[in-house]
Amino acid sequence: MNNNPESSHLVLKNVRVFDGENDRLEPGHVVVCGRHIERIVPHTDTFAEPDGARVIDCAGEAGEITRVLMPGLIDAHTHLAVAGVSALEVLTGPDGLVHCKALVEARRMLMRGFTSARDMGGPTTAIKNVIDSGDFPGPRIYPSNAAISQTAGHGDFSAVYDAPTALGGPLSRADQVGIMRVADGTERVLAAVREQLKKGASQVKLMAGGGVTSVYDDLDVVQFTPEELRVAVRAAEDWGTYVAVHVFTTEGIKRALDAGVRSIEHGQLADEETVALIASKGAWLSTQPFAEGDHTFPDPRSKEKDARVCQGVDHLFTWARDHGARLAFGTDLLFAPDAGDRQSRMFARLDRYMSPVDALRVGTSGNAALLRMSGNRDPYGQAELGVVRPGAWADLLVVEGDPTKDLSLLADPERNLSVIVKDGLTYRNRFG
């Protein structure tokens, strides 16, 4: 791995380029200078490598150009701080365990080809800073910091006998670690939103409905009053960014949209009318192609709720396509330290609902458009993500084969990703 990208060129030769947007794959060479893409040279043009460039020739043994270069993948709904730990480790582990395990998971995520991640709940600003400094490998992180929940909502990890914090009760372990922040009433919600922005949040996450893993609420429960949601939205807008909400159901989605929420996370139990409403308002539907078995639950109630959510996936993707909703892909894996590879398999599962090239657009330039909604809080807004074109960030993958025809290639990144470049640094190079 080169640790001084600013002083050198990198050339990826003899590739077919998927630029993140267009169907056509153009054969050629991609030249990186420092942290950015400098130019894309058509294969038919005369090409001289820059002096001192690191060169990766991706041609086959007979000189054929079959491998595809594409933008790094983006996961729009991750939980880095809790993906690599069990719930028991979070509740009983020593201080610092969550952060250390998150760094391990960040490296694994990068090596699966996910070069950017929108984190939707967890203390990831410090982890982001370590990665951005170059001291540890991992994806670019758009942190939400603690997700904000009401008492008895999806995110209240206190014991049933604890008084609410608004009534003088203690902070739960999840609140202490910075995974959640329970806040009731407009004043506390306002303070909780500002707290996450103070800690470096790119966007703000609220729990606006019941959840699968929740102890106290069912999926139909609508959470936060309209006034509480509006306060959160206004506070985020004052900082030039937006609010995203965890919510599955029609009533919760409509309340959130009425309050000005810009991104609906999940939505698998919405009806068609509500999906059409999301599209008409120009909001994002940031969702996941869940299947039973993606998560395991010791609580039979959670297993039953998960089955209901999974049953809504097919309808949701169909209606989103039919009504032209702005669709983003995420995985939402959490409390599953041995299940990180599902991230890649879940992305490949998108081919059930769209063509492989449309899925690639969603996972690259599409998700990048959602990341840009962070506006003034976008930590990487100096250049484009999710595309291969001059001036964009040099986050690139070289795939063994053509993922625009066969998305399943990306389900096995260890086998099929020959080159992984992020921020101009080469993290994998199978060509010597």
VOPAGU-2260 file (C-alpha; in pm, 1 decimal, decimal comma):
REM VOPAGU-2260
SITE   aa  ch    i         X         Y         Z
SITE  MET   A    0       0,0       0,0       0,0
SITE  ASN   A    1     132,7     343,4     -94,0
SITE  ASN   A    2     100,1     587,6     196,2
SITE  ASN   A    3     188,1     901,4       0,2
SITE  PRO   A    4     -75,3     933,8    -273,6
SITE  GLU   A    5     -34,6    1307,5    -320,1
SITE  SER   A    6     312,0    1269,9    -473,5
SITE  SER   A    7     243,0    1005,3    -734,7
SITE  HIS   A    8      23,7     885,8   -1018,0
SITE  LEU   A    9    -158,3     554,1   -1033,0
SITE  VAL   A   10    -258,2     409,3   -1369,1
SITE  LEU   A   11    -515,0     130,9   -1403,5
SITE  LYS   A   12    -460,4       2,2   -1756,5
SITE  ASN   A   13    -670,4    -207,5   -1991,5
SITE  VAL   A   14   -1005,8    -202,5   -1819,2
SITE  ARG   A   15   -1365,8    -164,4   -1927,8
SITE  VAL   A   16   -1501,0     135,6   -1739,8
SITE  PHE   A   17   -1842,3     147,7   -1576,8
SITE  ASP   A   18   -1862,5     512,5   -1475,7
SITE  GLY   A   19   -2144,7     470,8   -1222,9
SITE  GLU   A   20   -2411,6     611,6   -1454,1
SITE  ASN   A   21   -2398,9     493,4   -1817,8
SITE  ASP   A   22   -2479,0     147,1   -1949,5
SITE  ARG   A   23   -2194,1     138,9   -2197,6
SITE  LEU   A   24   -1859,5       3,2   -2081,7
SITE  GLU   A   25   -1573,7     191,2   -2245,2
SITE  PRO   A   26   -1234,7      17,1   -2272,5
SITE  GLY   A   27    -941,2     230,2   -2169,4
SITE  HIS   A   28    -709,3     340,0   -1891,9
SITE  VAL   A   29    -786,7     537,3   -1574,1
SITE  VAL   A   30    -522,2     778,0   -1444,5
SITE  VAL   A   31    -528,4     879,3   -1078,2
SITE  CYS   A   32    -328,0    1170,7    -940,9
SITE  GLY   A   33    -308,6    1186,2    -564,0
SITE  ARG   A   34    -659,0    1138,5    -423,6
SITE  HIS   A   35    -853,3    1214,6    -741,5
SITE  ILE   A   36    -918,6    1073,2   -1086,6
SITE  GLU   A   37    -718,1    1279,4   -1333,9
SITE  ARG   A   38    -841,9    1142,4   -1663,8
SITE  ILE   A   39    -990,4     846,6   -1847,8
SITE  VAL   A   40    -800,0     761,4   -2165,2
SITE  PRO   A   41    -987,8     569,4   -2439,4
SITE  HIS   A   42    -810,9     250,3   -2539,6
SITE  THR   A   43    -785,0     370,7   -2898,6
SITE  ASP   A   44    -584,4     680,5   -2797,7
SITE  THR   A   45    -207,9     696,2   -2780,1
SITE  PHE   A   46    -116,2     684,7   -2413,3
SITE  ALA   A   47     205,8     761,0   -2229,5
SITE  GLU   A   48     218,7     672,3   -1862,9
SITE  PRO   A   49     312,6     963,8   -1633,9
SITE  ASP   A   50     671,4     955,3   -1510,9
SITE  GLY   A   51     707,7     754,9   -1192,2
SITE  ALA   A   52     349,9     627,5   -1205,0
SITE  ARG   A   53     247,5     309,7   -1030,0
SITE  VAL   A   54      94,3      97,6   -1303,8
SITE  ILE   A   55    -156,9    -183,4   -1260,8
SITE  ASP   A   56    -215,5    -362,1   -1590,5
SITE  CYS   A   57    -551,2    -538,0   -1570,2
SITE  ALA   A   58    -536,0    -709,1   -1911,1
SITE  GLY   A   59    -574,6   -1082,9   -1933,4
SITE  GLU   A   60    -288,1   -1320,4   -2013,8
SITE  ALA   A   61    -355,2   -1289,6   -2385,2
SITE  GLY   A   62    -394,3    -911,8   -2362,0
SITE  GLU   A   63    -773,3    -918,4   -2374,0
SITE  ILE   A   64    -968,5    -646,5   -2188,9
SITE  THR   A   65   -1238,5    -822,5   -1989,2
SITE  ARG   A   66   -1211,7    -686,2   -1637,2
SITE  VAL   A   67   -1443,2    -402,4   -1535,2
SITE  LEU   A   68   -1337,5     -95,0   -1338,7
SITE  MET   A   69   -1618,6      69,2   -1143,1
SITE  PRO   A   70   -1665,6     317,0    -857,0
SITE  GLY   A   71   -1635,9     189,2    -502,8
SITE  LEU   A   72   -1963,6      71,0    -353,8
SITE  ILE   A   73   -2159,2     277,9    -101,0
SITE  ASP   A   74   -2370,4     137,6     182,4
SITE  ALA   A   75   -2630,4     399,9     274,0
SITE  HIS   A   76   -2739,6     239,8     601,5
SITE  THR   A   77   -2467,7      89,8     818,4
SITE  HIS   A   78   -2401,3      60,8    1191,1
SITE  LEU   A   79   -2024,1      30,7    1207,7
SITE  ALA   A   80   -2009,9      65,9    1584,5
SITE  VAL   A   81   -2244,2    -227,4    1647,9
SITE  ALA   A   82   -2210,7    -445,1    1337,0
SITE  GLY   A   83   -1903,9    -626,4    1467,5
SITE  VAL   A   84   -2018,3    -682,6    1826,4
SITE  SER   A   85   -2294,2    -878,3    1992,4
SITE  ALA   A   86   -2563,2    -704,0    2193,7
SITE  LEU   A   87   -2420,3    -867,4    2506,1
SITE  GLU   A   88   -2076,5    -720,1    2434,0
SITE  VAL   A   89   -2228,4    -374,2    2399,3
SITE  LEU   A   90   -2414,1    -403,1    2728,2
SITE  THR   A   91   -2144,1    -570,9    2935,2
SITE  GLY   A   92   -1813,5    -512,1    2753,8
SITE  PRO   A   93   -1541,3    -275,2    2874,4
SITE  ASP   A   94   -1519,5      87,6    2767,6
SITE  GLY   A   95   -1361,1     115,9    2423,9
SITE  LEU   A   96   -1463,8    -228,6    2299,5
SITE  VAL   A   97   -1726,0     -85,4    2062,9
SITE  HIS   A   98   -1473,0     150,2    1903,8
SITE  CYS   A   99   -1202,2    -114,0    1866,6
SITE  LYS   A  100   -1438,0    -365,9    1708,7
SITE  ALA   A  101   -1574,2     -93,6    1480,7
SITE  LEU   A  102   -1227,7     -30,6    1339,2
SITE  VAL   A  103   -1190,4    -401,5    1265,1
SITE  GLU   A  104   -1527,9    -402,3    1090,1
SITE  ALA   A  105   -1433,5     -86,9     897,1
SITE  ARG   A  106   -1130,6    -260,1     747,4
SITE  ARG   A  107   -1339,1    -563,0     652,6
SITE  MET   A  108   -1598,6    -339,1     491,4
SITE  LEU   A  109   -1337,9    -166,4     278,5
SITE  MET   A  110   -1200,4    -502,3     166,8
SITE  ARG   A  111   -1549,2    -599,2      55,3
SITE  GLY   A  112   -1537,4    -303,2    -184,7
SITE  PHE   A  113   -1750,8     -60,4      15,6
SITE  THR   A  114   -1545,8     256,8       7,0
SITE  SER   A  115   -1813,1     482,1     164,1
SITE  ALA   A  116   -2070,1     423,3     436,7
SITE  ARG   A  117   -2353,9     632,2     575,5
SITE  ASP   A  118   -2364,0     533,5     940,1
SITE  MET   A  119   -2712,5     551,6    1088,5
SITE  GLY   A  120   -2651,2     515,6    1460,2
SITE  GLY   A  121   -2335,2     481,8    1665,3
SITE  PRO   A  122   -2030,2     671,1    1791,7
SITE  THR   A  123   -1835,4     681,8    1466,2
SITE  THR   A  124   -1692,6    1034,1    1443,0
SITE  ALA   A  125   -1367,8     934,9    1616,2
SITE  ILE   A  126   -1343,0     623,4    1397,5
SITE  LYS   A  127   -1397,7     840,8    1090,4
SITE  ASN   A  128   -1118,8    1073,0    1199,9
SITE  VAL   A  129    -873,4     784,0    1244,9
SITE  ILE   A  130    -957,6     649,9     897,6
SITE  ASP   A  131    -942,9     992,6     732,4
SITE  SER   A  132    -599,3    1054,1     883,3
SITE  GLY   A  133    -466,8     744,9     707,2
SITE  ASP   A  134    -378,5     569,4    1033,4
SITE  PHE   A  135    -621,0     281,3     972,7
SITE  PRO   A  136    -797,8     145,6     662,0
SITE  GLY   A  137   -1171,7     181,8     626,0
SITE  PRO   A  138   -1446,1     345,9     421,7
SITE  ARG   A  139   -1537,9     710,5     417,2
SITE  ILE   A  140   -1794,1     757,8     693,5
SITE  TYR   A  141   -2095,6     988,3     703,0
SITE  PRO   A  142   -2174,1     971,0    1077,2
SITE  SER   A  143   -2511,8    1024,6    1241,3
SITE  ASN   A  144   -2364,7     957,7    1586,3
SITE  ALA   A  145   -2631,9     853,4    1837,9
SITE  ALA   A  146   -2972,2     772,8    1692,8
SITE  ILE   A  147   -3243,6     961,6    1881,5
SITE  SER   A  148   -3532,5     769,0    2034,3
SITE  GLN   A  149   -3828,1     846,6    2256,0
SITE  THR   A  150   -3886,6     659,8    2580,2
SITE  ALA   A  151   -4019,0     308,9    2500,8
SITE  GLY   A  152   -3918,7     362,6    2139,0
SITE  HIS   A  153   -3688,4     180,1    1902,6
SITE  GLY   A  154   -3366,2     277,9    2073,3
SITE  ASP   A  155   -3468,9     272,7    2438,2
SITE  PHE   A  156   -3234,0      16,0    2592,1
SITE  SER   A  157   -3314,8     101,4    2953,5
SITE  ALA   A  158   -3454,4    -159,3    3191,1
SITE  VAL   A  159   -3830,3    -168,6    3229,9
SITE  TYR   A  160   -3797,2     -68,1    3596,1
SITE  ASP   A  161   -3582,5     238,6    3516,1
SITE  ALA   A  162   -3754,7     574,5    3522,7
SITE  PRO   A  163   -3729,0     767,5    3194,3
SITE  THR   A  164   -3436,3    1006,4    3176,2
SITE  ALA   A  165   -3687,9    1292,2    3146,9
SITE  LEU   A  166   -3814,3    1192,2    3492,6
SITE  GLY   A  167   -3468,6    1160,6    3646,6
SITE  GLY   A  168   -3388,3     802,9    3548,9
SITE  PRO   A  169   -3038,8     677,8    3459,6
SITE  LEU   A  170   -2884,5     662,3    3114,9
SITE  SER   A  171   -2887,6     319,3    2956,8
SITE  ARG   A  172   -2559,7     159,5    2852,2
SITE  ALA   A  173   -2648,2     234,4    2487,8
SITE  ASP   A  174   -2682,7     603,3    2577,9
SITE  GLN   A  175   -2357,4     598,8    2773,3
SITE  VAL   A  176   -2165,0     447,3    2482,8
SITE  GLY   A  177   -2319,9     690,8    2232,4
SITE  ILE   A  178   -2521,3     447,2    2026,0
SITE  MET   A  179   -2855,6     598,3    2127,6
SITE  ARG   A  180   -2991,0     913,0    2288,6
SITE  VAL   A  181   -3336,8     891,6    2445,6
SITE  ALA   A  182   -3511,8    1229,0    2436,8
SITE  ASP   A  183   -3873,5    1320,7    2517,6
SITE  GLY   A  184   -4037,4    1653,6    2443,1
SITE  THR   A  185   -3933,7    1925,2    2202,2
SITE  GLU   A  186   -3666,5    2078,0    2426,2
SITE  ARG   A  187   -3487,2    1747,5    2482,2
SITE  VAL   A  188   -3520,2    1646,4    2117,1
SITE  LEU   A  189   -3372,4    1981,8    2015,6
SITE  ALA   A  190   -3081,9    1935,3    2255,3
SITE  ALA   A  191   -3025,9    1576,0    2134,5
SITE  VAL   A  192   -3013,5    1684,1    1769,2
SITE  ARG   A  193   -2771,2    1965,1    1846,2
SITE  GLU   A  194   -2560,5    1724,0    2050,1
SITE  GLN   A  195   -2509,6    1495,4    1748,5
SITE  LEU   A  196   -2427,0    1792,2    1524,3
SITE  LYS   A  197   -2180,4    1914,8    1787,0
SITE  LYS   A  198   -2011,1    1573,8    1769,0
SITE  GLY   A  199   -1976,6    1593,9    1390,6
SITE  ALA   A  200   -2292,3    1433,5    1250,7
SITE  SER   A  201   -2337,9    1458,0     873,1
SITE  GLN   A  202   -2710,3    1389,0     908,5
SITE  VAL   A  203   -2946,0    1326,6    1199,6
SITE  LYS   A  204   -3127,0     998,5    1266,4
SITE  LEU   A  205   -3452,3     967,9    1463,0
SITE  MET   A  206   -3657,8     659,9    1543,8
SITE  ALA   A  207   -4007,5     741,4    1416,0
SITE  GLY   A  208   -4162,9     396,5    1453,3
SITE  GLY   A  209   -4139,9      54,0    1611,6
SITE  GLY   A  210   -3858,5    -185,0    1535,4
SITE  VAL   A  211   -3774,1    -551,0    1499,4
SITE  THR   A  212   -3521,7    -563,6    1783,0
SITE  SER   A  213   -3715,9    -329,7    2014,0
SITE  VAL   A  214   -3805,9    -454,9    2359,6
SITE  TYR   A  215   -4104,2    -229,2    2430,0
SITE  ASP   A  216   -4269,2    -138,3    2098,2
SITE  ASP   A  217   -4435,6    -326,8    1816,5
SITE  LEU   A  218   -4394,8    -238,7    1451,4
SITE  ASP   A  219   -4720,5     -41,8    1433,5
SITE  VAL   A  220   -4620,6     208,6    1705,4
SITE  VAL   A  221   -4580,7     565,6    1576,8
SITE  GLN   A  222   -4306,7     754,4    1757,2
SITE  PHE   A  223   -4230,0    1120,3    1823,6
SITE  THR   A  224   -4505,6    1377,5    1799,0
SITE  PRO   A  225   -4531,3    1596,9    1489,5
SITE  GLU   A  226   -4393,3    1883,7    1697,3
SITE  GLU   A  227   -4091,2    1681,1    1810,1
SITE  LEU   A  228   -4016,6    1579,8    1451,5
SITE  ARG   A  229   -4048,0    1937,9    1324,0
SITE  VAL   A  230   -3808,4    2063,2    1590,6
SITE  ALA   A  231   -3551,9    1804,3    1482,3
SITE  VAL   A  232   -3594,8    1890,1    1114,0
SITE  ARG   A  233   -3557,6    2263,4    1177,4
SITE  ALA   A  234   -3244,9    2212,6    1389,7
SITE  ALA   A  235   -3084,0    1998,4    1118,7
SITE  GLU   A  236   -3178,3    2245,9     845,8
SITE  ASP   A  237   -3019,3    2526,7    1047,1
SITE  TRP   A  238   -2693,6    2333,0    1011,7
SITE  GLY   A  239   -2744,5    2276,7     639,1
SITE  THR   A  240   -2835,4    1909,8     662,1
SITE  TYR   A  241   -3138,3    1683,9     705,2
SITE  VAL   A  242   -3322,3    1429,4     919,8
SITE  ALA   A  243   -3360,0    1060,1     833,9
SITE  VAL   A  244   -3599,9     838,1    1026,0
SITE  HIS   A  245   -3625,7     469,2    1107,5
SITE  VAL   A  246   -3985,9     375,5    1025,2
SITE  PHE   A  247   -4166,4      83,2     863,5
SITE  THR   A  248   -4533,2     177,8     846,5
SITE  THR   A  249   -4762,0     403,0     648,3
SITE  GLU   A  250   -4877,4     622,0     937,5
SITE  GLY   A  251   -4525,6     680,0    1066,2
SITE  ILE   A  252   -4393,8     761,8     718,8
SITE  LYS   A  253   -4671,2    1014,8     653,2
SITE  ARG   A  254   -4610,2    1189,5     984,4
SITE  ALA   A  255   -4238,4    1209,5     911,1
SITE  LEU   A  256   -4289,4    1344,9     560,6
SITE  ASP   A  257   -4534,9    1606,8     688,2
SITE  ALA   A  258   -4266,0    1722,3     932,3
SITE  GLY   A  259   -4009,8    1767,8     653,5
SITE  VAL   A  260   -3806,1    1449,4     694,2
SITE  ARG   A  261   -3595,9    1391,4     380,7
SITE  SER   A  262   -3504,4    1023,2     406,9
SITE  ILE   A  263   -3719,3     724,8     504,4
SITE  GLU   A  264   -3509,0     437,1     633,9
SITE  HIS   A  265   -3671,7      94,5     577,9
SITE  GLY   A  266   -4042,8     140,7     486,5
SITE  GLN   A  267   -4110,9    -228,1     417,4
SITE  LEU   A  268   -4463,8    -214,6     566,8
SITE  ALA   A  269   -4580,3      89,9     370,4
SITE  ASP   A  270   -4871,6      65,7     128,7
SITE  GLU   A  271   -4847,7     168,6    -236,2
SITE  GLU   A  272   -5011,5     506,6    -178,9
SITE  THR   A  273   -4745,7     595,6      76,6
SITE  VAL   A  274   -4460,3     486,8    -148,4
SITE  ALA   A  275   -4608,4     710,9    -417,9
SITE  LEU   A  276   -4619,5     993,3    -161,2
SITE  ILE   A  277   -4248,8     945,7     -82,2
SITE  ALA   A  278   -4176,5     976,3    -454,0
SITE  SER   A  279   -4398,8    1280,4    -506,5
SITE  LYS   A  280   -4228,8    1468,4    -222,6
SITE  GLY   A  281   -3882,9    1394,0    -361,1
SITE  ALA   A  282   -3780,5    1221,6     -38,4
SITE  TRP   A  283   -3541,9     927,7     -36,3
SITE  LEU   A  284   -3644,0     570,4      30,5
SITE  SER   A  285   -3329,9     424,3     185,4
SITE  THR   A  286   -3417,2      59,6     219,1
SITE  GLN   A  287   -3278,0    -291,4     240,1
SITE  PRO   A  288   -3359,2    -612,6      48,7
SITE  PHE   A  289   -3404,5    -807,0     371,9
SITE  ALA   A  290   -3459,7   -1182,4     370,6
SITE  GLU   A  291   -3530,6   -1406,5     666,4
SITE  GLY   A  292   -3197,6   -1532,0     794,2
SITE  ASP   A  293   -3011,9   -1203,4     745,4
SITE  HIS   A  294   -3047,4   -1151,4    1120,8
SITE  THR   A  295   -3083,2   -1391,7    1410,1
SITE  PHE   A  296   -3291,2   -1313,7    1716,9
SITE  PRO   A  297   -3300,5   -1483,6    2056,5
SITE  ASP   A  298   -3640,4   -1321,4    2120,9
SITE  PRO   A  299   -3926,1   -1498,4    1934,7
SITE  ARG   A  300   -4114,7   -1166,8    1918,6
SITE  SER   A  301   -3831,3   -1015,2    1717,3
SITE  LYS   A  302   -3819,5   -1316,7    1488,4
SITE  GLU   A  303   -4191,5   -1278,7    1417,7
SITE  LYS   A  304   -4154,4    -904,4    1352,3
SITE  ASP   A  305   -3861,5    -970,3    1119,3
SITE  ALA   A  306   -4072,7   -1213,5     916,6
SITE  ARG   A  307   -4338,4    -944,4     870,3
SITE  VAL   A  308   -4080,2    -693,0     752,2
SITE  CYS   A  309   -3927,7    -941,2     507,2
SITE  GLN   A  310   -4270,0   -1014,1     360,6
SITE  GLY   A  311   -4300,2    -650,0     259,0
SITE  VAL   A  312   -3973,3    -628,9      66,5
SITE  ASP   A  313   -4098,1    -743,5    -275,0
SITE  HIS   A  314   -4394,1    -503,3    -273,9
SITE  LEU   A  315   -4179,6    -212,9    -159,6
SITE  PHE   A  316   -3923,3    -248,4    -437,7
SITE  THR   A  317   -4195,8    -296,5    -699,6
SITE  TRP   A  318   -4386,2      13,7    -591,3
SITE  ALA   A  319   -4067,3     218,6    -560,2
SITE  ARG   A  320   -3982,2     133,1    -920,7
SITE  ASP   A  321   -4336,2     192,0   -1048,4
SITE  HIS   A  322   -4362,0     536,6    -886,4
SITE  GLY   A  323   -4006,2     652,2    -948,7
SITE  ALA   A  324   -3901,3     684,9    -585,9
SITE  ARG   A  325   -3545,2     796,0    -514,4
SITE  LEU   A  326   -3409,1     461,5    -400,5
SITE  ALA   A  327   -3098,1     406,5    -189,8
SITE  PHE   A  328   -2943,8      76,3     -82,8
SITE  GLY   A  329   -2826,2     -13,5     265,9
SITE  THR   A  330   -2779,3    -323,1     478,3
SITE  ASP   A  331   -2859,2    -232,6     842,0
SITE  LEU   A  332   -2654,4    -522,8     978,9
SITE  LEU   A  333   -2603,0    -500,0    1353,0
SITE  PHE   A  334   -2511,3    -717,5    1651,8
SITE  ALA   A  335   -2380,3    -980,2    1408,3
SITE  PRO   A  336   -2000,3   -1006,8    1438,0
SITE  ASP   A  337   -1983,0   -1313,0    1213,5
SITE  ALA   A  338   -2221,6   -1188,7     944,4
SITE  GLY   A  339   -2033,9    -904,1     777,3
SITE  ASP   A  340   -2010,3   -1087,8     445,6
SITE  ARG   A  341   -2389,1   -1056,9     417,3
SITE  GLN   A  342   -2329,4    -696,3     317,2
SITE  SER   A  343   -2200,5    -812,0     -21,9
SITE  ARG   A  344   -2467,5   -1078,0     -62,6
SITE  MET   A  345   -2744,1    -831,7      18,1
SITE  PHE   A  346   -2617,6    -594,5    -248,4
SITE  ALA   A  347   -2608,8    -873,9    -506,4
SITE  ARG   A  348   -2968,3    -955,4    -408,3
SITE  LEU   A  349   -3083,4    -631,5    -571,5
SITE  ASP   A  350   -3090,3    -814,3    -905,1
SITE  ARG   A  351   -3421,4    -964,0    -792,8
SITE  TYR   A  352   -3577,3    -619,1    -827,0
SITE  MET   A  353   -3385,7    -444,8   -1106,0
SITE  SER   A  354   -3126,9    -505,9   -1374,7
SITE  PRO   A  355   -2765,5    -549,3   -1265,8
SITE  VAL   A  356   -2666,3    -214,8   -1416,5
SITE  ASP   A  357   -2951,6     -36,3   -1238,0
SITE  ALA   A  358   -2841,1    -197,9    -912,5
SITE  LEU   A  359   -2486,8     -76,1    -973,6
SITE  ARG   A  360   -2619,5     275,8   -1027,0
SITE  VAL   A  361   -2807,3     258,0    -697,5
SITE  GLY   A  362   -2498,7     135,4    -510,2
SITE  THR   A  363   -2266,4     398,4    -658,0
SITE  SER   A  364   -2386,2     727,1    -808,8
SITE  GLY   A  365   -2736,9     688,2    -663,6
SITE  ASN   A  366   -2625,7     646,1    -304,8
SITE  ALA   A  367   -2371,8     925,2    -361,4
SITE  ALA   A  368   -2658,2    1162,2    -442,0
SITE  LEU   A  369   -2812,6    1079,2    -105,0
SITE  LEU   A  370   -2480,7    1145,0      68,2
SITE  ARG   A  371   -2466,9    1489,2     -94,5
SITE  MET   A  372   -2785,5    1582,7      90,2
SITE  SER   A  373   -2565,2    1646,9     392,2
SITE  GLY   A  374   -2492,0    1977,8     224,4
SITE  ASN   A  375   -2273,7    2194,8     445,9
SITE  ARG   A  376   -2204,7    1895,1     673,1
SITE  ASP   A  377   -2072,6    1675,4     389,5
SITE  PRO   A  378   -1718,9    1581,4     499,8
SITE  TYR   A  379   -1616,5    1481,4     146,9
SITE  GLY   A  380   -1803,5    1739,8     -57,0
SITE  GLN   A  381   -1488,2    1873,8    -222,1
SITE  ALA   A  382   -1520,4    1610,3    -497,7
SITE  GLU   A  383   -1772,0    1361,9    -635,3
SITE  LEU   A  384   -1828,8    1011,8    -502,4
SITE  GLY   A  385   -1982,8     715,8    -682,4
SITE  VAL   A  386   -1859,5     802,5   -1033,1
SITE  VAL   A  387   -1555,1     749,9   -1251,2
SITE  ARG   A  388   -1475,4    1082,6   -1411,0
SITE  PRO   A  389   -1206,0    1349,7   -1392,5
SITE  GLY   A  390   -1197,8    1528,0   -1058,8
SITE  ALA   A  391   -1390,8    1261,2    -866,5
SITE  TRP   A  392   -1248,3    1091,2    -559,5
SITE  ALA   A  393   -1027,8     796,4    -657,5
SITE  ASP   A  394   -1241,9     520,6    -500,6
SITE  LEU   A  395   -1224,0     235,8    -751,5
SITE  LEU   A  396   -1274,1    -138,2    -788,2
SITE  VAL   A  397   -1156,2    -378,2   -1058,5
SITE  VAL   A  398   -1389,5    -675,7   -1096,5
SITE  GLU   A  399   -1309,9   -1016,5   -1241,6
SITE  GLY   A  400   -1584,1   -1022,4   -1501,7
SITE  ASP   A  401   -1871,9    -792,2   -1585,8
SITE  PRO   A  402   -2101,0    -695,5   -1294,1
SITE  THR   A  403   -2328,5    -502,0   -1531,3
SITE  LYS   A  404   -2432,1    -844,2   -1661,0
SITE  ASP   A  405   -2379,6   -1058,0   -1349,8
SITE  LEU   A  406   -2429,7    -878,8   -1017,3
SITE  SER   A  407   -2353,5   -1197,2    -824,4
SITE  LEU   A  408   -1982,8   -1136,9    -889,7
SITE  LEU   A  409   -1994,8    -876,6    -612,6
SITE  ALA   A  410   -2137,4   -1127,8    -364,8
SITE  ASP   A  411   -1787,4   -1279,3    -339,0
SITE  PRO   A  412   -1548,6    -983,3    -312,4
SITE  GLU   A  413   -1257,2   -1192,5    -186,7
SITE  ARG   A  414   -1260,0   -1386,6    -511,1
SITE  ASN   A  415   -1381,2   -1128,9    -762,2
SITE  LEU   A  416   -1236,5    -793,1    -655,6
SITE  SER   A  417    -882,2    -789,7    -790,4
SITE  VAL   A  418    -808,2    -423,9    -714,4
SITE  ILE   A  419    -944,1    -200,3    -439,3
SITE  VAL   A  420    -845,0     167,0    -439,7
SITE  LYS   A  421    -977,2     424,2    -195,7
SITE  ASP   A  422    -867,4     787,5    -183,6
SITE  GLY   A  423    -588,2     706,4    -429,0
SITE  LEU   A  424    -441,6     435,2    -205,0
SITE  THR   A  425    -419,5      76,8    -325,5
SITE  TYR   A  426    -550,7    -165,9     -63,5
SITE  ARG   A  427    -560,6    -473,0    -288,0
SITE  ASN   A  428    -369,6    -544,9    -607,8
SITE  ARG   A  429    -372,6    -900,5    -736,9
SITE  PHE   A  430    -163,4    -807,0   -1043,5
SITE  GLY   A  431     168,3    -766,8    -868,1
